[in-house]
Amino acid sequence: MPKDYIRLTQPLVRDTSRGELRPSSWDEALDRTVAGLRAAGAAHGPQTYGIFSCSKSTNEVNFTAQKFSRVVLGSNNIDSCNRT
């Protein structure tokens, strides 16, 4: 299987020592994602984050997205493409 298709079956993370992507477990990839999001929020505040929701989503999905943005991330930066 070509190396380009590894992302379809498992996540890749950047190796900090060499700067190259390497296969990882889902737990490690998600832990690194959470750490990066927390670091960005700590450095720049909750308005660092923004959510863009799709008008083709259900009302329930859009409601969940805005609740996640406001309650979990602490940001009012939420928009959708409903105006188009």
FIRO-282866 format. One record per residue: x negated, y, z negated of N, C-alpha, C, O, CB in turn; residue number from 1. Coordinates in steps of 0.001 Angstrom, whole numbers, padded with zeros to 6 digits. Atoms other than C-alpha are relative to their C-alpha. Glycine has a CB too. Layout:
REM FIRO-282866
    n_c1    n_c2    n_c3   ca_c1   ca_c2   ca_c3    c_c1    c_c2    c_c3    o_c1    o_c2    o_c3   cb_c1   cb_c2   cb_c3   i
       X       Y       Z       X       Y       Z       X       Y       Z       X       Y       Z       X       Y       Z NUM
...
***
This chain:
REM FIRO-282866
    n_c1    n_c2    n_c3   ca_c1   ca_c2   ca_c3    c_c1    c_c2    c_c3    o_c1    o_c2    o_c3   cb_c1   cb_c2   cb_c3   i
 -000847 -001182  000000  000000  000000  000000 -000888  001239  000000 -001833  001324 -000784  000961  000001 -001223   1
  000803 -001234 -000024 -001394  003434  000898  000088  000754 -001323  001105  000698 -002016  000458  000911  001144   2
  000077 -000730  001267 -002438  005609 -002028  001094  001068 -000119  001526  001371 -001231 -001373  000649 -000142   3
 -001018 -001048  000026  000130  008300 -001056  001332 -000479 -000551  002151  000340 -000968  000201  000547  001382   4
 -001289  000524  000425  002986  006000 -002045  000036 -000415 -001468  001051 -000946 -001919  000368 -001167  000852   5
  000034  000383  001410  001923  005425 -005678  001067  000750 -000783  001650  000177 -001703 -001388  000268 -000602   6
 -000996 -000781  000730  004264  008204 -006868  001397 -000611  000063  002236 -000308 -000786  000041  001405  000541   7
 -001317  000607 -000100  007237  006159 -005748  000221 -001063 -001069  001365 -001361 -001414  000189 -000602  001372   8
 -000139  001083  000969  006546  003450 -008304 -000502  000347 -001394 -000092 -000283 -002369 -000725 -001200  000492   9
  000526 -000390  001303  004654  005159 -011110 -000525  001431  000055 -000922  001911  001116 -001114 -000966 -000451  10
  000478 -001390  000009  003650  008656 -012205 -001518  000082  000094 -002237 -000873 -000199  000473  000711 -001263  11
  001428 -000301 -000032  000246  010208 -011663 -000259  001175 -000924  000545  002104 -000998 -000488  000311  001451  12
  000420 -001117  000842 -001548  012458 -014130 -001407  000404  000407 -002187 -000410  000902  000060 -000374 -001516  13
  001333 -000489 -000352 -004598  014625 -013590 -000969 -000332 -001117 -000746  000026 -002273  000017  001523  000271  14
  001058  000339  000951 -007698  013270 -015308 -000788  001273 -000285 -001393  001851  000617 -000937 -001140  000555  15
  000631 -001274  000342 -009106  016248 -017188 -001518 -000025  000147 -002130  001018  000379  000357  000380 -001410  16
  001463  000044 -000091 -012696  015016 -017080 -000490  000122  001440 -001523  000740  001693 -000522 -001293 -000610  17
  000438 -000043 -001395 -012880  014588 -013292  000917  000815  000896  000549  001131  002028 -000106 -001390  000538  18
 -000932 -000776 -000795 -009847  016525 -012084  000739 -000783  001063  001378 -000191  001933 -000714  001099  000637  19
 -000665  000835 -000995 -008517  013587 -010078  001287 -000581 -000562  001434 -000754 -001772 -000929 -001125  000467  20
 -001240  000642  000420 -005064  012067 -010160 -000245 -001485 -000224 -000983 -002133  000518  001116  000217  001046  21
  000101  001425  000278 -004766  008634 -011709  001367 -000517 -000425  002160  000240 -000987 -001067 -000284 -001095  22
 -001272  000576  000433 -001837  006285 -012315  000090 -000002 -001531 -000917 -000161 -002222  000162 -001439  000554  23
 -000199  000007  001445 -000336  006453 -015803  001332 -000661 -000320  002110 -000999  000573 -000051  001438 -000576  24
 -001300  000514  000432  002538  005105 -017835  000995  001161 -000020  000602  002328 -000029 -000097 -000684 -001411  25
 -001021 -001032  000087  005840  006965 -017950 -000100  000733 -001338  000098  001947 -001394  001400 -000612  000178  26
  000113 -000638  001314  005327  007621 -021660 -001104  001054 -000017 -000911  002155 -000532 -000268 -001051 -001079  27
  001098 -000964 -000027  001972  009298 -021084  000358  001211  000864  000087  002347  000476 -001283 -000666  000525  28
 -000355 -001102 -000895  003289  011377 -018163  001025  000927 -000655  000890  002148 -000575  000554 -000546  001329  29
 -001007 -000824  000663  006327  012570 -020118 -000581  000737 -001204 -000243  001896 -001443  001181 -000861 -000436  30
  000649 -000671  001136  004228  013315 -023215 -000828  001199  000464 -000822  002248 -000181 -000895 -000990 -000766  31
  000808 -001104 -000520  001884  015462 -021121  000873  001121  000540  000518  002294  000426 -000938 -000498  001092  32
 -000944 -001002 -000489  004839  017235 -019505  000563  000812 -001160  000611  002041 -001101  001142 -000668  000788  33
 -000542 -000677  001183  006367  018038 -022897 -001054  000908 -000621 -000753  002037 -001009  000497 -001028 -001040  34
  001076 -000814  000580  003009  019274 -024192 -000240  001260  000833 -000456  002335  000275 -001302 -000820 -000104  35
  000190 -001158 -000866  002615  021571 -021176  001122  001010 -000122  000873  002215 -000145 -000123 -000440  001427  36
 -001132 -000906  000166  006114  023004 -021544 -000050  000710 -001348  000228  001906 -001439  001314 -000764  000140  37
  000106 -000620  001332  005608  023601 -025258 -001115  001040 -000035 -000956  002100 -000641 -000252 -001072 -001077  38
  001118 -000951 -000027  002259  025297 -024627  000390  001274  000745  000036  002370  000310 -001239 -000640  000659  39
 -000439 -001177 -000754  003808  027627 -022019  000959  000834 -000827  000865  002061 -000841  000665 -000416  001320  40
 -000946 -000725  000847  006643  028524 -024389 -000682  000692 -001163 -000318  001810 -001527  001056 -000941 -000523  41
  000728 -000595  001125  004237  029147 -027266 -000829  001199  000454 -000953  002184 -000275 -000908 -001046 -000663  42
  000858 -001081 -000485  001988  031343 -025132  000789  001201  000518  000346  002340  000372 -000901 -000518  001092  43
 -000702 -001080 -000691  004645  033380 -023319  001439  000225 -000453  002110  001121  000058 -000003 -000271  001451  44
 -001362 -000167  000497  007927  032977 -025213  001026 -000784  000807  000713 -001301  001880  000367  001457  000006  45
 -001014  000819 -000653  011186  031285 -024265  000467  000540  001355  001005 -000216  002164  001176 -000134 -000904  46
 -000416 -000538 -001295  011871  033648 -021361 -000921 -000449  001130 -000726 -000068  002284  000041  001517 -000056  47
  000861  000612 -001004  009081  031773 -019562  000793 -000951  000880  000489 -001118  002062 -001159 -000738 -000666  48
 -000750  001045 -000685  011638  029158 -018577  001186  000558  000749  001732  001604  000400  000464 -001041 -000982  49
 -001193 -000326 -000750  014403  029325 -016041  000579 -001271  000597 -000142 -002228  000880 -000304  001035  001096  50
 -000707  001147 -000569  016992  026911 -014692  000743  000489  001231  001363  001552  001204  000985 -000654 -001041  51
 -000783 -000273 -001196  018461  026910 -011197  000916 -001191  000208  000455 -002320  000379 -000915  000254  001257  52
 -000986  001065 -000114  021648  024908 -010891  000669  000052  001371  000761  001117  001981  001053  000111 -001120  53
 -000571  000110 -001342  023340  023734 -007712  001516  000161 -000028  002181 -000369 -000918 -000372 -001344  000627  54
 -001444 -000196 -000065  026841  024810 -006720  000726 -001278  000400  001937 -001383  000206  000333  001112  000979  55
 -000631  001267 -000379  027487  021304 -005390  000087 -000963 -001178  000707 -002021 -001072 -000771 -000652  001143  56
 -000096  000828  001207  027058  019868 -008884  001378  000172 -000628  002088  001136 -000345 -001115  000372 -001021  57
 -001277 -000102  000702  030070  019214 -011051 -000072  001106 -001049 -001159  001536 -001435  000374 -001350 -000660  58
 -000040 -000994  001076  031190  021766 -013629 -000694 -000516 -001243 -001346  000249 -001953  001441  000378 -000329  59
  000618  000588  001183  030010  019372 -016328 -001522  000061  000079 -002184  000361 -000914  000457 -001445 -000171  60
  001454 -000054 -000174  026477  019203 -014895 -000494  001438 -000135 -001517  001681 -000775 -000409 -000583  001374  61
  000390 -001404  000118  026306  022999 -014554  000113  000488 -001446 -000735  001249 -001914  000867  000870  000919  62
 -000155 -000363  001404  027614  023416 -018104 -001157 -000558 -000828 -001707  000134 -001684  001346 -000514 -000544  63
  001114  000625  000723  024980  020981 -019393 -001312  000724  000290 -002135  000898 -000609 -000123 -001486  000381  64
  001225 -000732 -000356  022246  022857 -017509 -000094  001326 -000747 -001159  001683 -001251 -000051  000251  001512  65
  000060 -001274  000704  023222  026198 -019033 -000152 -000203 -001497 -000816  000597 -002155  001241  000823  000289  66
  000173  000283  001431  023491  024670 -022515 -001445 -000373 -000296 -002012  000072 -001294  000945 -001134 -000452  67
  001398  000391  000167  020051  023091 -022113 -000892  001237  000042 -001785  001394 -000791 -000423 -001011  001094  68
  000816 -001207 -000131  018589  026411 -020969  000110  000887 -001235 -000898  001376 -001746  000413  000785  001243  69
 -000211 -000933  001103  020125  028437 -023780 -000331 -000592 -001363 -000943  000077 -002196  001422  000468  000002  70
  000167  000589  001332  020022  026012 -026710 -001386 -000630 -000163 -002070 -000375 -001155  001086 -001054 -000253  71
  001274  000726  000139  016953  023849 -026059 -001188  000891  000343 -002155  000958 -000416 -000008 -001245  000899  72
  001128 -000827 -000429  014704  026252 -024143  000032  001398 -000607 -001006  002053 -000696 -000016  000104  001506  73
 -000110 -001337  000577  016011  029450 -025741 -000027  001100  001036 -000381  002236  000721 -001099  000222 -000980  74
  000070 -000959 -001092  016283  031194 -022383  001380  000224  000608  002168 -000713  000734 -000984 -000480  001073  75
 -001219 -000304 -000722  019169  032960 -020680 -000237  000032  001513  000654  000406  002275  000567  001331 -000472  76
  000346 -000017 -001411  017404  032623 -017331  000599 -001217  000699 -000063 -002241  000865 -001528  000034  000183  77
 -000671  001080 -000734  019918  030451 -015499  000740  000630  001165  001388  001666  001013  000985 -000816 -000924  78
 -000639 -000523 -001196  021200  030979 -011980  000457 -001182  000839  000064 -002323  000595 -000964  000931  000805  79
 -000451  001031 -000922  022933  029050 -009239  000175  000624  001373  000074  001839  001545  001322 -000657 -000488  80
 -000190 -000487 -001375  023559  029315 -005539  001488  000161  000302  001883  000076  001465 -000653 -000969  001023  81
 -001433 -000144 -000206  027311  029849 -006038  000360  001227  000830  001424  001259  001449  000696  000069 -001326  82
 -000326 -001250 -000682  027149  033312 -004504 -000170 -000078  001496  000234  000846  002203 -000843  001104 -000532  83
  000261  000076 -001446  026136  032093 -001052  001121 -000634  000737  001057 -000772  001958 -001255 -000757  000278  84
***
